[in-house]
Amino acid sequence: MSIEKKLMDPVQDPAWDMLVQTSRYGSFFHTSHWANVLTASYRYRPCYFAWVEDGALRAAVPVMEVDSILTGRRGVSLPFTDHCEPLLAEDVTLEELLPQLLDYGRLAGWRFLEIRGGTDSLDRSHCSSLYYGHTLDLTAGETALFAGLRKSTQRNVRKAAGAGLTLETRSTPESLRTFYQMNCLTRKAHGIPPQPWVFFKQLFDHVLSKGRGRLVLARHEGTPVAGALFLHFGTQAIFKFGASNRKYQQLRANNFILWETIRWYAARGYKSLCLGRSEPEHTGLLQFKRGWGAEEKVRGYYKYDLIQNRFVSSPAKSNGFAEKVFGVMPVPVARWMGEVLYRHVG
């Protein structure tokens, strides 16, 4: 049977998620649930390139078209996604799909095609930027998982367990609002504007309310002190967002949340938990993630210039001026900036 090469819209096509399930590399970020969040939040247009044979995916590259007066028109696979590896059969390479993507992009008027994955298929020298990814194998059992933690991480988990913390795992609009308020303060501390509320509202509507994710809050004497938002699909889970109240940092509530979530997913047969991406210069975050015994892997992002017809590098990191400005900006102003800017950043 011949291979059918087609463009799909997972928001409109109910067959998409069934196709993703036929690929052993499919993750939550490849599903229609994430596509719905992105399109409803930022009005991006889905352009999912797929090769289908006998009802199964031979290859797929999910792309959203970002059309911005600030950053131009480009294809991104995928916006606000830690990693989005192309779904490829063993005998298919990303180079074989690229002509189809680039031809479409030229007709659509894209300046760039950005792929947030593909390090195993493309020449790493073409990377526009590199990040670290950490994935924890959950199949070893609770005892082995705890033994695999760094000693300092074990101590922090034990300290948190004895600190009188309580966990709340109800995915309700009220708990999401509580998490969002903490998330805004956490982003301010890092010098980054928060994503708009509508984005988290769509996460609730398309993910949390339908059992496709998990929101966990830690409280101390009734006060919310930390929170985390997880996504899951098949047997894979992803730690997507975290937040905390810095006044209670000594309680190690983030360690408590993550360890109890690891136990929860492992007990239900999940095989892996991705801890998300980390930039090489974020040494504190890397130290935290390396304490959980996860496998560390370098992930490449690729950026193809359709005018120059070649892979290009991303601009150098800023000198931190923007982070300093956002770090002192009042939260309501930072939220407004996030509502204005995030759609264009993609």
C-alpha positions as CSV (number, residue, x, y, z in Angstrom):
1,M,0.0,0.0,0.0
2,S,1.4,3.4,-0.9
3,I,2.2,6.1,1.7
4,E,-0.4,8.9,2.0
5,K,1.3,12.3,2.6
6,K,-1.2,14.8,4.0
7,L,-1.7,17.9,6.0
8,M,-3.8,17.4,9.1
9,D,-5.6,19.6,11.7
10,P,-5.8,17.7,15.0
11,V,-8.3,20.2,16.3
12,Q,-10.8,19.2,13.6
13,D,-9.7,15.6,12.8
14,P,-10.7,13.0,15.4
15,A,-8.4,10.5,13.8
16,W,-5.2,12.4,14.8
17,D,-4.9,11.0,18.4
18,M,-5.4,7.5,17.2
19,L,-2.6,8.0,14.7
20,V,-0.3,9.4,17.5
21,Q,-1.0,6.2,19.5
22,T,0.4,4.1,16.7
23,S,3.8,5.7,17.2
24,R,5.8,4.6,20.2
25,Y,7.4,8.1,20.3
26,G,4.1,9.9,20.7
27,S,3.8,12.2,23.7
28,F,1.2,14.5,25.2
29,F,2.7,17.4,23.2
30,H,1.8,15.6,19.9
31,T,-1.9,15.2,20.8
32,S,-4.9,17.2,19.9
33,H,-5.3,18.2,23.6
34,W,-2.1,20.3,23.4
35,A,-3.1,21.6,19.9
36,N,-6.5,22.7,21.3
37,V,-4.7,24.6,24.1
38,L,-2.4,26.4,21.7
39,T,-5.0,27.3,19.1
40,A,-7.6,28.5,21.6
41,S,-5.1,30.5,23.6
42,Y,-3.1,32.2,20.8
43,R,-5.1,31.7,17.6
44,Y,-2.3,29.7,15.9
45,R,-3.1,27.7,12.8
46,P,-2.3,23.9,13.0
47,C,-0.3,22.5,10.1
48,Y,0.5,18.9,11.0
49,F,2.5,17.1,8.3
50,A,1.8,13.3,8.3
51,W,2.8,10.2,6.3
52,V,0.2,7.5,6.9
53,E,0.4,3.9,5.7
54,D,-2.1,1.2,6.6
55,G,-3.7,3.3,9.2
56,A,-0.4,4.0,11.1
57,L,2.0,6.9,11.2
58,R,5.1,6.5,9.2
59,A,6.2,10.0,10.0
60,A,4.8,13.2,11.4
61,V,5.9,16.7,12.2
62,P,3.3,18.8,14.1
63,V,3.6,22.5,13.2
64,M,1.7,25.7,14.3
65,E,1.8,28.7,12.1
66,V,2.7,31.8,14.1
67,D,1.7,34.9,12.2
68,S,2.9,38.0,14.1
69,I,3.5,41.6,13.3
70,L,6.4,41.5,15.7
71,T,8.2,38.3,14.8
72,G,6.9,37.6,11.3
73,R,5.2,34.5,9.9
74,R,6.8,31.2,10.7
75,G,6.1,27.5,11.3
76,V,6.9,26.3,14.8
77,S,7.0,22.7,16.0
78,L,5.6,23.5,18.6
79,P,5.2,26.8,20.5
80,F,5.7,26.7,24.3
81,T,6.7,23.0,24.0
82,D,9.7,21.7,25.9
83,H,10.4,19.3,23.1
84,C,8.5,18.0,20.1
85,E,10.4,15.2,18.5
86,P,9.3,14.3,14.9
87,L,7.4,11.0,14.9
88,L,9.5,8.8,12.7
89,A,9.4,5.1,11.8
90,E,12.8,3.4,12.1
91,D,13.6,3.6,8.4
92,V,12.4,7.3,8.0
93,T,14.6,10.3,8.6
94,L,13.6,13.9,9.1
95,E,15.6,14.9,6.1
96,E,13.0,13.0,4.0
97,L,10.2,15.2,5.4
98,L,12.0,18.5,5.2
99,P,11.3,19.2,1.5
100,Q,7.6,18.8,2.1
101,L,7.6,21.2,5.0
102,L,9.8,23.8,3.3
103,D,7.8,23.7,0.1
104,Y,4.6,24.4,2.1
105,G,6.3,27.1,4.2
106,R,7.5,29.0,1.1
107,L,4.0,28.9,-0.4
108,A,2.6,30.1,3.0
109,G,5.1,32.9,3.3
110,W,7.0,31.6,6.3
111,R,10.4,33.2,7.0
112,F,11.5,30.4,9.4
113,L,10.7,26.8,10.2
114,E,11.5,26.0,13.8
115,I,11.7,22.4,15.1
116,R,12.1,21.8,18.8
117,G,13.6,18.3,18.5
118,G,15.2,16.0,16.0
119,T,18.6,15.8,17.5
120,D,18.7,12.1,16.8
121,S,17.8,12.6,13.1
122,L,19.5,15.9,12.1
123,D,23.2,16.9,12.2
124,R,23.8,18.5,15.6
125,S,26.0,21.1,14.0
126,H,22.8,22.6,12.5
127,C,21.3,23.3,15.9
128,S,20.2,26.8,16.6
129,S,20.3,26.2,20.4
130,L,20.9,23.3,22.8
131,Y,19.0,22.4,26.0
132,Y,19.1,19.7,28.6
133,G,16.2,17.2,29.0
134,H,15.7,14.9,32.0
135,T,13.5,11.8,31.9
136,L,12.9,9.5,34.9
137,D,12.3,5.8,34.4
138,L,9.3,5.0,36.7
139,T,9.4,1.2,36.2
140,A,12.1,0.4,38.8
141,G,9.7,0.5,41.8
142,E,9.4,2.9,44.7
143,T,12.3,1.6,46.7
144,A,14.7,1.7,43.8
145,L,13.4,5.2,42.8
146,F,14.1,6.6,46.2
147,A,17.5,5.0,46.4
148,G,18.3,6.6,43.0
149,L,17.8,10.1,44.4
150,R,20.9,12.2,45.4
151,K,21.4,12.1,49.1
152,S,20.6,15.8,49.5
153,T,17.4,15.2,47.6
154,Q,16.5,12.3,49.9
155,R,17.1,14.6,52.9
156,N,14.9,17.3,51.4
157,V,12.0,14.8,50.7
158,R,12.2,13.5,54.3
159,K,12.3,17.1,55.7
160,A,9.3,18.0,53.7
161,A,7.4,14.9,54.8
162,G,7.9,15.9,58.4
163,A,7.1,19.6,57.9
164,G,3.3,19.3,58.3
165,L,2.6,19.8,54.6
166,T,-0.7,18.6,53.1
167,L,-1.2,17.9,49.4
168,E,-4.3,18.9,47.4
169,T,-4.9,17.2,44.1
170,R,-8.2,18.6,43.1
171,S,-8.2,20.1,39.6
172,T,-10.8,22.8,40.1
173,P,-11.0,26.4,38.8
174,E,-10.3,27.6,42.3
175,S,-7.1,25.5,42.7
176,L,-5.9,26.5,39.3
177,R,-6.4,30.2,40.2
178,T,-4.4,29.6,43.4
179,F,-1.6,28.0,41.4
180,Y,-1.7,30.8,38.8
181,Q,-1.2,33.4,41.5
182,M,1.9,31.6,42.8
183,N,3.1,31.1,39.2
184,C,3.0,34.8,38.6
185,L,5.1,35.4,41.6
186,T,7.6,32.7,40.6
187,R,7.9,34.1,37.1
188,K,8.5,37.6,38.6
189,A,11.3,36.1,40.7
190,H,12.9,34.7,37.6
191,G,12.5,37.9,35.6
192,I,9.9,36.5,33.2
193,P,6.3,37.7,32.5
194,P,3.7,35.1,33.3
195,Q,1.7,33.4,30.5
196,P,-1.8,34.9,30.2
197,W,-4.6,33.5,32.3
198,V,-6.5,32.4,29.2
199,F,-3.7,29.9,28.5
200,F,-4.2,28.3,31.9
201,K,-8.0,28.5,31.4
202,Q,-7.6,26.5,28.2
203,L,-5.3,24.0,30.0
204,F,-8.2,23.5,32.5
205,D,-10.8,23.1,29.8
206,H,-8.9,20.8,27.4
207,V,-6.6,18.9,29.8
208,L,-7.2,19.1,33.6
209,S,-11.0,18.9,33.5
210,K,-10.8,15.8,31.2
211,G,-8.3,13.9,33.3
212,R,-5.4,14.4,31.0
213,G,-3.2,16.2,33.6
214,R,-2.7,16.7,37.3
215,L,-2.6,19.8,39.4
216,V,-0.9,19.4,42.8
217,L,-0.8,22.1,45.5
218,A,1.1,21.9,48.8
219,R,-0.3,23.8,51.8
220,H,1.2,24.6,55.2
221,E,-1.4,25.3,57.9
222,G,-3.8,26.1,55.1
223,T,-1.5,28.5,53.2
224,P,-0.6,27.4,49.6
225,V,3.2,27.2,49.5
226,A,4.0,25.4,46.2
227,G,2.3,23.8,43.2
228,A,3.0,21.8,40.1
229,L,1.1,21.0,36.9
230,F,1.6,17.7,35.1
231,L,0.4,16.4,31.8
232,H,0.1,12.8,30.7
233,F,-0.6,10.6,27.7
234,G,-0.4,6.9,27.4
235,T,2.3,5.8,29.9
236,Q,4.2,9.1,29.8
237,A,3.9,12.0,32.2
238,I,5.4,15.5,31.9
239,F,6.2,18.0,34.6
240,K,5.2,21.2,32.8
241,F,4.9,24.1,35.3
242,G,6.0,24.7,38.9
243,A,5.4,27.5,41.3
244,S,6.2,28.3,45.0
245,N,6.0,30.9,47.7
246,R,9.6,31.8,48.5
247,K,8.7,32.7,52.1
248,Y,8.3,28.9,52.7
249,Q,11.2,27.7,50.7
250,Q,12.8,26.1,53.7
251,L,9.9,23.6,53.9
252,R,11.1,22.0,50.6
253,A,7.5,21.7,49.4
254,N,8.5,21.3,45.7
255,N,10.5,18.2,46.6
256,F,7.5,16.8,48.5
257,I,5.2,17.4,45.5
258,L,7.5,15.9,43.0
259,W,8.3,12.8,45.1
260,E,4.7,12.1,45.8
261,T,3.8,12.6,42.2
262,I,6.5,10.2,41.1
263,R,5.0,7.6,43.5
264,W,1.5,8.3,42.2
265,Y,2.4,7.9,38.5
266,A,4.6,4.8,39.2
267,A,1.8,3.1,41.2
268,R,-0.5,3.5,38.2
269,G,1.7,1.9,35.6
270,Y,3.2,5.0,34.0
271,K,6.7,4.3,32.6
272,S,8.3,7.7,32.5
273,L,8.2,11.2,33.9
274,C,9.8,14.0,31.8
275,L,11.1,16.9,34.0
276,G,11.1,19.4,31.1
277,R,13.8,21.4,29.4
278,S,16.6,23.3,31.1
279,E,18.9,26.0,29.7
280,P,22.6,25.3,30.2
281,E,23.1,28.5,32.1
282,H,20.3,27.7,34.7
283,T,22.7,25.8,37.0
284,G,20.3,25.9,40.0
285,L,17.5,24.2,38.0
286,L,19.9,21.7,36.5
287,Q,21.2,20.8,40.0
288,F,17.6,20.3,41.2
289,K,16.7,18.0,38.3
290,R,19.9,16.0,38.5
291,G,19.1,15.1,42.0
292,W,16.2,12.8,41.0
293,G,18.2,10.1,39.2
294,A,16.7,11.0,35.8
295,E,18.5,10.3,32.5
296,E,20.0,13.5,31.1
297,K,20.0,14.2,27.4
298,V,21.0,17.1,25.2
299,R,18.1,18.3,23.1
300,G,18.6,20.4,20.0
301,Y,16.3,23.1,18.5
302,Y,16.6,23.8,14.8
303,K,15.8,26.9,12.9
304,Y,15.7,27.0,9.1
305,D,15.7,30.3,7.2
306,L,13.5,29.8,4.1
307,I,15.0,32.9,2.4
308,Q,18.7,31.9,3.0
309,N,17.8,28.2,2.5
310,R,19.9,27.0,5.4
311,F,19.8,26.3,9.1
312,V,20.7,29.3,11.2
313,S,21.6,30.0,14.9
314,S,19.3,31.7,17.3
315,P,20.3,35.2,18.5
316,A,22.7,35.3,21.5
317,K,21.1,35.4,24.9
318,S,20.5,38.9,26.3
319,N,22.6,40.5,29.0
320,G,19.8,40.0,31.5
321,F,18.4,43.6,31.2
322,A,14.9,42.3,30.4
323,E,15.0,39.9,33.3
324,K,15.9,42.7,35.7
325,V,13.1,44.9,34.4
326,F,10.5,42.1,34.7
327,G,11.9,41.2,38.1
328,V,10.9,44.6,39.5
329,M,7.7,45.1,37.5
330,P,4.4,44.9,39.5
331,V,2.6,41.6,38.8
332,P,-0.5,43.2,37.2
333,V,1.8,45.0,34.7
334,A,3.8,41.8,34.1
335,R,0.6,39.9,33.4
336,W,-0.5,42.6,30.9
337,M,2.9,42.3,29.2
338,G,2.5,38.5,29.0
339,E,-0.9,38.9,27.4
340,V,0.6,41.2,24.8
341,L,3.9,39.3,24.1
342,Y,3.4,35.6,24.4
343,R,1.4,35.1,21.2
344,H,4.2,36.7,19.2
345,V,7.0,34.8,21.0
346,G,5.6,31.3,20.2
